[in-house]
Amino acid sequence: MADVVAVVYPVVDLEGACAFLQGPLHMAKAASSSGDACFENGALRLELKRVPGPQAAVLELELEARSFDSCRQELLGWPQVSAGPERRDGARVEQRFQAPHGLTLTLFKVLDEDELGVLPPLPATMAWSPEADGMVREMMRHVPLPFREAARKRATTCAEQRAAEEATGLVSRRAAIRGMLDATPAFELKHVRHGLQMMGATAEELGSAGA
């Protein structure tokens, strides 16, 4: 399988197309001459070739945005760019744009759990009390997104280990609290302990970890 996909695209206004790709699309120009230009963006290499008018070729590009609103505003601030309706399909939000030089752009973003306002379920392997489940899921909001899934798995595992020691067959609130503290790196223990106290955890439930 090829590591890079090359697309050759004929344009009438080579300089204008280059400016658009470098402007709101932030693509890096790798090489250029009087009759062509090459842009690289990850696994895509886009080669523009100057041709006589009028512009007949069309090209569709799909662009993933970290900040959907700021990318949309940047596109709409460019001359001859018009937007279609915003669409939502599950966690994906997208919008199509008609752009100059025969370009059609689909801007999209896959919303994360914070943007969706959801608390994902825990990867539990045993029964949990509703209070224990809710407390751990709510505490995960305070973990940065890049580390959250790993933290969720670790906290769940540690809580279930605590519940197994209690031999009740159910992850109690106490087991969940102790499990979260077990799963927390030493440098974060005081912060997590404070967060649990703010949620009503008692001194007995917290134990001595991070005290």
FIPATOR-883173 format. One line per 8 residues: number of its first residue (from 0); for each residue z, x, y of C-alpha. Coordinates in steps of 0.05 Angstrom, whole numbers, plus 5000, padded with zeros to 4 digits. Each point is the difference from the previous one (the first is absolute). Layout:
N
NUM) Z X Y  ...
//
This chain:
211
0) 5000 5000 5000  4982 5026 5069  5058 5021 5045  4962 4980 5063  4953 4941 5012  4944 5015 5049  4967 4943 5038  4937 5013 5041
8) 4993 4951 5058  4941 4996 5048  5017 4985 5073  4959 4995 5063  5054 5022 5049  5029 5061 4965  5044 5021 5058  5028 4930 5009
16) 5014 4992 4926  5035 5067 4999  5044 4980 5059  5019 4935 4965  5018 5034 4935  5042 5052 5036  5031 4948 5048  5032 4938 4970
24) 4986 5022 4928  5029 5070 5009  4951 5032 4951  4992 5076 5002  4931 5029 5013  4987 5055 4950  4931 5022 5024  4944 4978 5046
32) 4931 5018 5025  4949 4967 5046  4979 4951 4946  5061 4988 4957  5075 5002 4996  5049 5003 4943  5069 4967 4999  5054 5009 4948
40) 5058 4953 4987  5036 5014 4935  4953 4986 4942  4945 4973 5045  4947 5043 5034  4957 4960 5048  4934 5032 5020  4966 4971 5061
48) 4925 5010 5008  4964 4987 5065  4941 4951 4991  4953 4964 5049  5022 4931 5024  5016 4945 4993  5065 5005 4959  4983 4968 4933
56) 5050 5030 4951  5070 4970 4992  5063 5030 4971  5066 4968 4980  5064 5041 5003  5069 4980 4977  5057 5032 5039  5074 5000 4980
64) 5046 4998 5061  5071 5024 5004  5010 4959 5064  4954 4940 4995  5011 4974 5071  4989 5067 5035  4937 5014 4959  4973 4931 5016
72) 5013 5009 5075  4966 5068 4999  4938 4971 4967  4997 4941 5048  5005 5047 5059  4933 5030 4980  4936 4970 5029  4959 4954 4955
80) 5056 4989 4950  5016 4928 4980  5052 4975 4951  4999 4946 4948  5061 4960 4979  5061 5035 4971  5009 4983 4927  5061 5006 4954
88) 4998 5006 4924  5070 5012 4972  5025 5065 5028  4932 5020 5028  4979 4983 5071  4929 5015 5022  4950 4987 5056  4925 5014 5005
96) 4967 5030 5061  4928 5004 5021  4989 5067 5033  4942 5036 5033  4950 5043 4961  4994 4949 4944  5072 5009 4977  5044 4945 4970
104) 5073 5020 4993  5055 4968 4959  5068 5021 5025  5056 4987 4950  5072 5014 4987  5044 4987 4939  5066 4976 5028  5064 5032 4975
112) 5063 4962 4980  5030 5007 5070  4938 4971 5033  4998 4944 4949  5075 4987 5009  5014 5000 4926  5054 5032 4956  4965 5022 4936
120) 5036 4986 4934  5040 5055 4967  4972 5033 4937  5058 4972 4961  5008 5004 4924  5063 4957 4995  5030 4940 5033  5026 5007 5072
128) 5046 4955 5040  4964 4969 5060  5048 5035 5048  4988 5069 4968  4925 4990 5000  4998 4978 5073  5044 5057 5024  4958 5054 4968
136) 4934 4969 5023  5027 4993 5071  5025 5072 5002  4931 5025 4981  4976 4979 5069  5036 5061 5028  4962 5049 4956  4935 5028 5032
144) 4939 4968 4968  4972 5063 4968  5064 5009 4960  5019 4927 4990  4969 4986 4932  5032 5062 4969  5067 4981 5032  4994 4929 4974
152) 4989 5025 4929  5056 5051 5004  5051 4950 5029  4982 4949 4947  5007 5050 4943  5067 5025 5026  5027 4929 5010  4980 4981 4929
160) 5033 5063 4974  5064 4979 5035  4994 4930 4971  4991 5028 4931  5065 5038 5008  5034 4935 5021  4972 4968 4937  4993 4931 5033
168) 4926 4991 4986  4990 4985 5075  4989 5045 5060  5058 4980 5045  5005 5011 5074  5049 5057 4987  4951 5033 4951  4944 4992 5050
176) 5040 5032 5056  5023 5058 4957  4929 5008 4973  4971 5005 5070  5051 5054 5018  4985 5037 4935  4926 4999 5018  5010 5025 5071
184) 4993 5074 5018  5065 5031 5025  4975 5009 5071  4986 4925 5005  5064 4974 4968  5039 4986 5064  4941 4962 5029  4990 4957 4938
192) 5075 4989 4993  5003 4975 5072  4941 4954 4986  5034 4971 4940  5065 4990 5039  4960 4962 5052  4976 4955 4944  5072 4986 4980
200) 5012 5051 4945  5075 5011 4988  5035 5067 4992  5010 4985 4926  4926 4987 4990  4980 5062 5039  5048 5048 4966  5006 5071 5026
208) 4926 5019 5004  4981 5022 5071  5069 4984 5026
//
